[in-house]
Amino acid sequence: MSLGERFERPPLPPGFDESRARERRSDPAGWRFDDAERAGVWRAITERRDIRRFRPDPLPDELLRRLLEAAHQAPSVGLMQPWRFILVREERTKAEMQALVARERLVQAERFDERARHYLDLKIEGIREAPLSICVCCDREPGREVLGRHTIRDTDLYSTCLAIENLWLAARAEGVGVGWVSFYREDDLRALLGLPERVVPVAWLCLGYPDERPSRPGLEAAGWERRRPLDELVFAERWGKRESEPRPPTIVASAYAVAPTEQPDWWRRLADEVRPGDPTAAIRVRDASDELVKPAGSLGALETLLERWAIATGTTPPSRPRAGIIVFAADHGVAERGVSLYPARVGAQVAAAAARGETAIGVLARALGAELVVADVGLSGPRVAGLVDRRVVDGSADITKGPALTAGQLRTAIETGHSLARHLAQRCDLLILGEIGIGNTTVASALLAALTRLPPEAVCGRGTGLDAQGLERKRDTVASALAANAPDGADPLECLRRLGGLEIAALVGGLLAAAAARRPVLLDGFATGVAALAACRLQPALRDYLIAGHRSAEPAHARVLTELGLEPLLDLRLRLGEASGAALALPLVGLAARLHTEMRRFDQAGVDRAGAE
Ligand SMILES: Cc1cc2nc3c(=O)[nH]c(=O)nc-3n(C[C@H](O)[C@H](O)[C@H](O)COP(=O)(O)O)c2cc1C
């Protein structure tokens, strides 16, 4: 289609959001009701009352239906709709319910004074008087996997309460009284109504036209309780903190507990340079995407990628992003334990070949026009030509015997990674970080186990290609390393010292430097991911700068990405390391950027502009 041609936005399927980003941006509050409608809603909220005295007149069926519909419109987690309504009209059932309630009322009344007892007397008559009772139940359906129920089991009960409130508000608007009775034992009510074990009776509601029209809650009028000032109940940022009090210095959104341990000053200095990204930049990108000639959101993960990029940098990526690749290479004492297919000396050879452009990352860097730095941060044996020589020490110590690094080595390795990445970041739009280290999936597995408290079986994979026996040996090695080092997951920096390696520590430094320079990082595989996880536990703001290049074949890498809350761009079953998976994802960044800037916009044809604005 030529640029001059008319290009109309395709019609939306019925029921879809017809608003446009442009409208929403120009009038963010434009979704509100008009004044009279809002006044009605507010009135229902403020004048909703718990009703205890009822007229005997029956409720019209059609009105009752509307009230139930209102309840059924309630929000529920995962749209699980756990509410069930038992309509009780029979006198006998209501009388039995009242007897149950009367008994419990007496049990409770023993604790109250005369005035309260008298008041409680009045309050249970409604069960018999009201022409209708509704027992609102929650069907818990055990075993049913419901979105959003995973962490908080009781979300079904909460959802049921929302249905009750909807009904209560709608009833008020219709002039119908609702009284909530809860003086009963659940088992008694279960027996009375034949509820199965899994069903929880959440409320017994009395419904009918009210024989009182209270302007205040009855308990308030009786001097039982007053409504507390709202400001007593509103805190700012932390429990107990008032809005007027000074704010805590930095508040960083975190998907996981921030390390509670005090960290050394040198670390704090590096970590504090990382500031949270700017979430409003993502909204700007979404606004712009919405104008493009495509259904909203149809570029899926590429749209997320652009939004994440914007959060990190404030804008969208260039169409040819300049990438800097750093591969940190190091050796590990634990490699002597036969946890890799390759002997330790291979690490230096691979690193040298990478620097000469002969390995996968060498080829990819060339193909992508990216600057490649291969740095020796802790190989052992003779120095190798072509590598940037930043060796901290000749390999880390065997983690099955004690800590991998001394405190000084850890600091130097992190600062080394930081300084290399800081310099490269100045010339690049993003960094691609990866590693070479024979035995480092074992080290990464041990570190992951320490950070997540997962058992060795859950964190160990075949690495470069171990057989079953080799895998068994690797698990035993990780178990020994955990036993020898007794790591405390709440102190990630110390976990890194005891179980990490020099390239992993350098990666942590590199990640911090990239983020401090507001450069996104494309993460490579398992070892890089574990380094990122340790770093995020120490500085949660870092996460805003991370993009998962791919998911590797190492099974625990999926777990690492889950912990980081990142979705990978590619899933090619790679298990190579060297930053190769991250490099393969790089073209997607440029292509996503080109789509964003070069796709035609609906308004460019002049059609929308004339019609909608
Ligand atoms: C979960 C719940 C259970 C309740 N149970 C009873 C009850 O057993 N007996 C009663 O007299 N009122 C009960 N009520 C009504 C409250 O006492 C009433 O809502 C409160 O006094 C505020 O009054 P208002 O609803 O008129 O604003 C219950 C309310 C709720 C939300």
The ligand as a Tripos MOL2 file, in Angstrom:
@<TRIPOS>MOLECULE
LIG
   31    33     1     0     0
SMALL
NO_CHARGES

@<TRIPOS>ATOM
      1 C1        -18.6830   -9.6680   57.9550 C.3       1 LIG1
      2 C2        -19.8340   -9.0130   58.6370 C.ar      1 LIG1
      3 C3        -20.5550   -9.7260   59.5510 C.ar      1 LIG1
      4 C4        -21.5860   -9.1260   60.2370 C.ar      1 LIG1
      5 N1        -22.2830   -9.8360   61.1460 N.ar      1 LIG1
      6 C5        -23.2590   -9.2360   61.8760 C.ar      1 LIG1
      7 C6        -23.9910   -9.9370   62.8700 C.ar      1 LIG1
      8 O1        -23.7780  -11.1090   63.0910 O.2       1 LIG1
      9 N2        -24.9120   -9.2930   63.5570 N.ar      1 LIG1
     10 C7        -25.1590   -7.9900   63.3530 C.ar      1 LIG1
     11 O2        -26.0090   -7.4650   64.0410 O.2       1 LIG1
     12 N3        -24.5110   -7.2900   62.3920 N.ar      1 LIG1
     13 C8        -23.5780   -7.8920   61.6610 C.ar      1 LIG1
     14 N4        -22.9200   -7.1990   60.6940 N.ar      1 LIG1
     15 C9        -23.3070   -5.8180   60.4180 C.3       1 LIG1
     16 C10       -22.3740   -4.8430   61.0380 C.3       1 LIG1
     17 O3        -22.5370   -4.8150   62.4210 O.3       1 LIG1
     18 C11       -22.6220   -3.5030   60.3980 C.3       1 LIG1
     19 O4        -22.3060   -3.6230   59.0470 O.3       1 LIG1
     20 C12       -21.8180   -2.4280   61.0340 C.3       1 LIG1
     21 O5        -22.3400   -2.1490   62.2750 O.3       1 LIG1
     22 C13       -21.8190   -1.1250   60.2660 C.3       1 LIG1
     23 O6        -23.1140   -0.6770   60.0230 O.3       1 LIG1
     24 P1        -23.6270   -0.3440   58.5770 P.3       1 LIG1
     25 O7        -23.4730   -1.5930   57.7520 O.co2     1 LIG1
     26 O8        -25.0550    0.0690   58.7440 O.co2     1 LIG1
     27 O9        -22.7550    0.7610   58.0500 O.co2     1 LIG1
     28 C14       -21.9020   -7.7830   59.9730 C.ar      1 LIG1
     29 C15       -21.1830   -7.0720   59.0130 C.ar      1 LIG1
     30 C16       -20.1670   -7.6610   58.3640 C.ar      1 LIG1
     31 C17       -19.4010   -6.8730   57.3430 C.3       1 LIG1
@<TRIPOS>BOND
     1     1     2 1
     2     2     3 ar
     3     2    30 ar
     4     3     4 ar
     5     4     5 ar
     6     4    28 ar
     7     5     6 ar
     8     6     7 ar
     9     6    13 1
    10     7     8 2
    11     7     9 ar
    12     9    10 ar
    13    10    11 2
    14    10    12 ar
    15    12    13 ar
    16    13    14 ar
    17    14    15 1
    18    14    28 ar
    19    15    16 1
    20    16    17 1
    21    16    18 1
    22    18    19 1
    23    18    20 1
    24    20    21 1
    25    20    22 1
    26    22    23 1
    27    23    24 1
    28    24    25 2
    29    24    26 1
    30    24    27 1
    31    28    29 ar
    32    29    30 ar
    33    30    31 1
@<TRIPOS>SUBSTRUCTURE
     1 LIG1         1 GROUP 0 **** ****
